[in-house]
């Protein structure tokens, strides 16, 4: 079990304690792992397509963040392209989509 200390003005979730005016959140990374087979889980070797939309600077920042989290290598991303016309995303038959909007 790992203990991480940080200052925050936001409410925290999880096992919290107060220590000298600093909130301490205890994280157990194995508790979030699935414990059995999941019928909705992906097929081994299946690919997921990531698309980043935003300013060039925000896109580069996100690519470097994903690299620092050891999620992806920066060299695997395409060059940042400026979108001049409306963009239409057409998924394949049976594919699904989810969108996350986050301020950086």
Protein Blocks (a to p, Z undefined) as FASTA:
>chain_A
ZZdddddfbdcedjdddeehiacddddfklmpcfbdcfkbccehiacddddeddfklmmm
mmmmmmmnomacfklpccddddfbdcdddddehiacddddddZZ
